[in-house]
Amino acid sequence: MTNPFEQMVAFSDNIGHTEKPISQEDFELWQKDVIWDALHGIRYGQSFCNRFGISNNLIYYSTWPADQIDEYIKREYIARS
């Protein structure tokens, strides 16, 4: 797994928007680990942002269902092969 900070720097534009640097494999690994965060009171989107070093208040504070957050994440952050 790659360092989230390095991903952010390597795939950011000049105002800090991340552009799909996260591999499908890293995303799936996070989906398995998110249960641990949930047990500690960390929201789904918050866990994603924390893991990958992403600043996105829309998903960080979101109370959307996990499947909606997944759709957003896949559309905005997952690298397409």
Phi and psi in radians as a Rosetta constraint file:
Dihedral C 1 N 2 CA 2 C 2 CIRCULARHARMONIC -1.544 0.35
Dihedral N 2 CA 2 C 2 N 3 CIRCULARHARMONIC 2.797 0.35
Dihedral C 2 N 3 CA 3 C 3 CIRCULARHARMONIC -1.254 0.35
Dihedral N 3 CA 3 C 3 N 4 CIRCULARHARMONIC 2.163 0.35
Dihedral C 3 N 4 CA 4 C 4 CIRCULARHARMONIC -1.027 0.35
Dihedral N 4 CA 4 C 4 N 5 CIRCULARHARMONIC -0.646 0.35
Dihedral C 4 N 5 CA 5 C 5 CIRCULARHARMONIC -1.121 0.35
Dihedral N 5 CA 5 C 5 N 6 CIRCULARHARMONIC -0.762 0.35
Dihedral C 5 N 6 CA 6 C 6 CIRCULARHARMONIC -1.102 0.35
Dihedral N 6 CA 6 C 6 N 7 CIRCULARHARMONIC -0.657 0.35
Dihedral C 6 N 7 CA 7 C 7 CIRCULARHARMONIC -1.057 0.35
Dihedral N 7 CA 7 C 7 N 8 CIRCULARHARMONIC -0.792 0.35
Dihedral C 7 N 8 CA 8 C 8 CIRCULARHARMONIC -1.073 0.35
Dihedral N 8 CA 8 C 8 N 9 CIRCULARHARMONIC -0.794 0.35
Dihedral C 8 N 9 CA 9 C 9 CIRCULARHARMONIC -1.179 0.35
Dihedral N 9 CA 9 C 9 N 10 CIRCULARHARMONIC -0.743 0.35
Dihedral C 9 N 10 CA 10 C 10 CIRCULARHARMONIC -1.228 0.35
Dihedral N 10 CA 10 C 10 N 11 CIRCULARHARMONIC -0.498 0.35
Dihedral C 10 N 11 CA 11 C 11 CIRCULARHARMONIC -2.066 0.35
Dihedral N 11 CA 11 C 11 N 12 CIRCULARHARMONIC 0.485 0.35
Dihedral C 11 N 12 CA 12 C 12 CIRCULARHARMONIC -1.873 0.35
Dihedral N 12 CA 12 C 12 N 13 CIRCULARHARMONIC 2.610 0.35
Dihedral C 12 N 13 CA 13 C 13 CIRCULARHARMONIC -1.572 0.35
Dihedral N 13 CA 13 C 13 N 14 CIRCULARHARMONIC -3.013 0.35
Dihedral C 13 N 14 CA 14 C 14 CIRCULARHARMONIC -1.259 0.35
Dihedral N 14 CA 14 C 14 N 15 CIRCULARHARMONIC -0.144 0.35
Dihedral C 14 N 15 CA 15 C 15 CIRCULARHARMONIC -1.982 0.35
Dihedral N 15 CA 15 C 15 N 16 CIRCULARHARMONIC 0.248 0.35
Dihedral C 15 N 16 CA 16 C 16 CIRCULARHARMONIC 1.566 0.35
Dihedral N 16 CA 16 C 16 N 17 CIRCULARHARMONIC 0.182 0.35
Dihedral C 16 N 17 CA 17 C 17 CIRCULARHARMONIC -1.378 0.35
Dihedral N 17 CA 17 C 17 N 18 CIRCULARHARMONIC 2.247 0.35
Dihedral C 17 N 18 CA 18 C 18 CIRCULARHARMONIC -1.446 0.35
Dihedral N 18 CA 18 C 18 N 19 CIRCULARHARMONIC 2.491 0.35
Dihedral C 18 N 19 CA 19 C 19 CIRCULARHARMONIC -2.131 0.35
Dihedral N 19 CA 19 C 19 N 20 CIRCULARHARMONIC 1.514 0.35
Dihedral C 19 N 20 CA 20 C 20 CIRCULARHARMONIC 0.819 0.35
Dihedral N 20 CA 20 C 20 N 21 CIRCULARHARMONIC 0.885 0.35
Dihedral C 20 N 21 CA 21 C 21 CIRCULARHARMONIC -1.526 0.35
Dihedral N 21 CA 21 C 21 N 22 CIRCULARHARMONIC -0.108 0.35
Dihedral C 21 N 22 CA 22 C 22 CIRCULARHARMONIC -1.598 0.35
Dihedral N 22 CA 22 C 22 N 23 CIRCULARHARMONIC 2.200 0.35
Dihedral C 22 N 23 CA 23 C 23 CIRCULARHARMONIC -1.315 0.35
Dihedral N 23 CA 23 C 23 N 24 CIRCULARHARMONIC 2.752 0.35
Dihedral C 23 N 24 CA 24 C 24 CIRCULARHARMONIC -1.040 0.35
Dihedral N 24 CA 24 C 24 N 25 CIRCULARHARMONIC -0.659 0.35
Dihedral C 24 N 25 CA 25 C 25 CIRCULARHARMONIC -1.129 0.35
Dihedral N 25 CA 25 C 25 N 26 CIRCULARHARMONIC -0.758 0.35
Dihedral C 25 N 26 CA 26 C 26 CIRCULARHARMONIC -1.140 0.35
Dihedral N 26 CA 26 C 26 N 27 CIRCULARHARMONIC -0.660 0.35
Dihedral C 26 N 27 CA 27 C 27 CIRCULARHARMONIC -1.110 0.35
Dihedral N 27 CA 27 C 27 N 28 CIRCULARHARMONIC -0.795 0.35
Dihedral C 27 N 28 CA 28 C 28 CIRCULARHARMONIC -1.150 0.35
Dihedral N 28 CA 28 C 28 N 29 CIRCULARHARMONIC -0.641 0.35
Dihedral C 28 N 29 CA 29 C 29 CIRCULARHARMONIC -1.117 0.35
Dihedral N 29 CA 29 C 29 N 30 CIRCULARHARMONIC -0.757 0.35
Dihedral C 29 N 30 CA 30 C 30 CIRCULARHARMONIC -1.058 0.35
Dihedral N 30 CA 30 C 30 N 31 CIRCULARHARMONIC -0.703 0.35
Dihedral C 30 N 31 CA 31 C 31 CIRCULARHARMONIC -1.047 0.35
Dihedral N 31 CA 31 C 31 N 32 CIRCULARHARMONIC -0.535 0.35
Dihedral C 31 N 32 CA 32 C 32 CIRCULARHARMONIC -1.333 0.35
Dihedral N 32 CA 32 C 32 N 33 CIRCULARHARMONIC -0.593 0.35
Dihedral C 32 N 33 CA 33 C 33 CIRCULARHARMONIC -1.471 0.35
Dihedral N 33 CA 33 C 33 N 34 CIRCULARHARMONIC -0.287 0.35
Dihedral C 33 N 34 CA 34 C 34 CIRCULARHARMONIC -1.110 0.35
Dihedral N 34 CA 34 C 34 N 35 CIRCULARHARMONIC -0.398 0.35
Dihedral C 34 N 35 CA 35 C 35 CIRCULARHARMONIC -1.056 0.35
Dihedral N 35 CA 35 C 35 N 36 CIRCULARHARMONIC -0.711 0.35
Dihedral C 35 N 36 CA 36 C 36 CIRCULARHARMONIC -1.052 0.35
Dihedral N 36 CA 36 C 36 N 37 CIRCULARHARMONIC -0.773 0.35
Dihedral C 36 N 37 CA 37 C 37 CIRCULARHARMONIC -1.099 0.35
Dihedral N 37 CA 37 C 37 N 38 CIRCULARHARMONIC -0.741 0.35
Dihedral C 37 N 38 CA 38 C 38 CIRCULARHARMONIC -1.051 0.35
Dihedral N 38 CA 38 C 38 N 39 CIRCULARHARMONIC -0.662 0.35
Dihedral C 38 N 39 CA 39 C 39 CIRCULARHARMONIC -1.138 0.35
Dihedral N 39 CA 39 C 39 N 40 CIRCULARHARMONIC -0.358 0.35
Dihedral C 39 N 40 CA 40 C 40 CIRCULARHARMONIC -1.785 0.35
Dihedral N 40 CA 40 C 40 N 41 CIRCULARHARMONIC 0.262 0.35
Dihedral C 40 N 41 CA 41 C 41 CIRCULARHARMONIC 1.402 0.35
Dihedral N 41 CA 41 C 41 N 42 CIRCULARHARMONIC 0.283 0.35
Dihedral C 41 N 42 CA 42 C 42 CIRCULARHARMONIC -1.620 0.35
Dihedral N 42 CA 42 C 42 N 43 CIRCULARHARMONIC 2.230 0.35
Dihedral C 42 N 43 CA 43 C 43 CIRCULARHARMONIC -1.122 0.35
Dihedral N 43 CA 43 C 43 N 44 CIRCULARHARMONIC 2.772 0.35
Dihedral C 43 N 44 CA 44 C 44 CIRCULARHARMONIC -1.012 0.35
Dihedral N 44 CA 44 C 44 N 45 CIRCULARHARMONIC -0.967 0.35
Dihedral C 44 N 45 CA 45 C 45 CIRCULARHARMONIC -1.142 0.35
Dihedral N 45 CA 45 C 45 N 46 CIRCULARHARMONIC -0.603 0.35
Dihedral C 45 N 46 CA 46 C 46 CIRCULARHARMONIC -1.087 0.35
Dihedral N 46 CA 46 C 46 N 47 CIRCULARHARMONIC -0.750 0.35
Dihedral C 46 N 47 CA 47 C 47 CIRCULARHARMONIC -1.057 0.35
Dihedral N 47 CA 47 C 47 N 48 CIRCULARHARMONIC -0.766 0.35
Dihedral C 47 N 48 CA 48 C 48 CIRCULARHARMONIC -1.058 0.35
Dihedral N 48 CA 48 C 48 N 49 CIRCULARHARMONIC -0.857 0.35
Dihedral C 48 N 49 CA 49 C 49 CIRCULARHARMONIC -1.058 0.35
Dihedral N 49 CA 49 C 49 N 50 CIRCULARHARMONIC -0.751 0.35
Dihedral C 49 N 50 CA 50 C 50 CIRCULARHARMONIC -1.099 0.35
Dihedral N 50 CA 50 C 50 N 51 CIRCULARHARMONIC -0.780 0.35
Dihedral C 50 N 51 CA 51 C 51 CIRCULARHARMONIC -1.101 0.35
Dihedral N 51 CA 51 C 51 N 52 CIRCULARHARMONIC -0.730 0.35
Dihedral C 51 N 52 CA 52 C 52 CIRCULARHARMONIC -1.841 0.35
Dihedral N 52 CA 52 C 52 N 53 CIRCULARHARMONIC 0.133 0.35
Dihedral C 52 N 53 CA 53 C 53 CIRCULARHARMONIC 1.151 0.35
Dihedral N 53 CA 53 C 53 N 54 CIRCULARHARMONIC 0.703 0.35
Dihedral C 53 N 54 CA 54 C 54 CIRCULARHARMONIC -1.857 0.35
Dihedral N 54 CA 54 C 54 N 55 CIRCULARHARMONIC 2.384 0.35
Dihedral C 54 N 55 CA 55 C 55 CIRCULARHARMONIC -1.823 0.35
Dihedral N 55 CA 55 C 55 N 56 CIRCULARHARMONIC 1.738 0.35
Dihedral C 55 N 56 CA 56 C 56 CIRCULARHARMONIC -2.541 0.35
Dihedral N 56 CA 56 C 56 N 57 CIRCULARHARMONIC 1.720 0.35
Dihedral C 56 N 57 CA 57 C 57 CIRCULARHARMONIC -1.099 0.35
Dihedral N 57 CA 57 C 57 N 58 CIRCULARHARMONIC -0.477 0.35
Dihedral C 57 N 58 CA 58 C 58 CIRCULARHARMONIC -1.022 0.35
Dihedral N 58 CA 58 C 58 N 59 CIRCULARHARMONIC -0.813 0.35
Dihedral C 58 N 59 CA 59 C 59 CIRCULARHARMONIC -1.600 0.35
Dihedral N 59 CA 59 C 59 N 60 CIRCULARHARMONIC -0.491 0.35
Dihedral C 59 N 60 CA 60 C 60 CIRCULARHARMONIC -1.025 0.35
Dihedral N 60 CA 60 C 60 N 61 CIRCULARHARMONIC -0.785 0.35
Dihedral C 60 N 61 CA 61 C 61 CIRCULARHARMONIC -1.729 0.35
Dihedral N 61 CA 61 C 61 N 62 CIRCULARHARMONIC 0.102 0.35
Dihedral C 61 N 62 CA 62 C 62 CIRCULARHARMONIC -1.149 0.35
Dihedral N 62 CA 62 C 62 N 63 CIRCULARHARMONIC 2.503 0.35
Dihedral C 62 N 63 CA 63 C 63 CIRCULARHARMONIC -1.977 0.35
Dihedral N 63 CA 63 C 63 N 64 CIRCULARHARMONIC 0.286 0.35
Dihedral C 63 N 64 CA 64 C 64 CIRCULARHARMONIC -1.064 0.35
Dihedral N 64 CA 64 C 64 N 65 CIRCULARHARMONIC 2.759 0.35
Dihedral C 64 N 65 CA 65 C 65 CIRCULARHARMONIC -1.116 0.35
Dihedral N 65 CA 65 C 65 N 66 CIRCULARHARMONIC 2.653 0.35
Dihedral C 65 N 66 CA 66 C 66 CIRCULARHARMONIC -0.987 0.35
Dihedral N 66 CA 66 C 66 N 67 CIRCULARHARMONIC -0.642 0.35
Dihedral C 66 N 67 CA 67 C 67 CIRCULARHARMONIC -1.153 0.35
Dihedral N 67 CA 67 C 67 N 68 CIRCULARHARMONIC -0.591 0.35
Dihedral C 67 N 68 CA 68 C 68 CIRCULARHARMONIC -1.225 0.35
Dihedral N 68 CA 68 C 68 N 69 CIRCULARHARMONIC -0.685 0.35
Dihedral C 68 N 69 CA 69 C 69 CIRCULARHARMONIC -1.133 0.35
Dihedral N 69 CA 69 C 69 N 70 CIRCULARHARMONIC -0.719 0.35
Dihedral C 69 N 70 CA 70 C 70 CIRCULARHARMONIC -1.022 0.35
Dihedral N 70 CA 70 C 70 N 71 CIRCULARHARMONIC -0.765 0.35
Dihedral C 70 N 71 CA 71 C 71 CIRCULARHARMONIC -1.044 0.35
Dihedral N 71 CA 71 C 71 N 72 CIRCULARHARMONIC -0.788 0.35
Dihedral C 71 N 72 CA 72 C 72 CIRCULARHARMONIC -1.093 0.35
Dihedral N 72 CA 72 C 72 N 73 CIRCULARHARMONIC -0.811 0.35
Dihedral C 72 N 73 CA 73 C 73 CIRCULARHARMONIC -1.049 0.35
Dihedral N 73 CA 73 C 73 N 74 CIRCULARHARMONIC -0.820 0.35
Dihedral C 73 N 74 CA 74 C 74 CIRCULARHARMONIC -1.079 0.35
Dihedral N 74 CA 74 C 74 N 75 CIRCULARHARMONIC -0.682 0.35
Dihedral C 74 N 75 CA 75 C 75 CIRCULARHARMONIC -1.229 0.35
Dihedral N 75 CA 75 C 75 N 76 CIRCULARHARMONIC -0.663 0.35
Dihedral C 75 N 76 CA 76 C 76 CIRCULARHARMONIC -1.728 0.35
Dihedral N 76 CA 76 C 76 N 77 CIRCULARHARMONIC -0.449 0.35
Dihedral C 76 N 77 CA 77 C 77 CIRCULARHARMONIC -2.230 0.35
Dihedral N 77 CA 77 C 77 N 78 CIRCULARHARMONIC -0.309 0.35
Dihedral C 77 N 78 CA 78 C 78 CIRCULARHARMONIC -1.524 0.35
Dihedral N 78 CA 78 C 78 N 79 CIRCULARHARMONIC 2.272 0.35
Dihedral C 78 N 79 CA 79 C 79 CIRCULARHARMONIC -1.177 0.35
Dihedral N 79 CA 79 C 79 N 80 CIRCULARHARMONIC 2.370 0.35
Dihedral C 79 N 80 CA 80 C 80 CIRCULARHARMONIC -1.654 0.35
Dihedral N 80 CA 80 C 80 N 81 CIRCULARHARMONIC 2.401 0.35
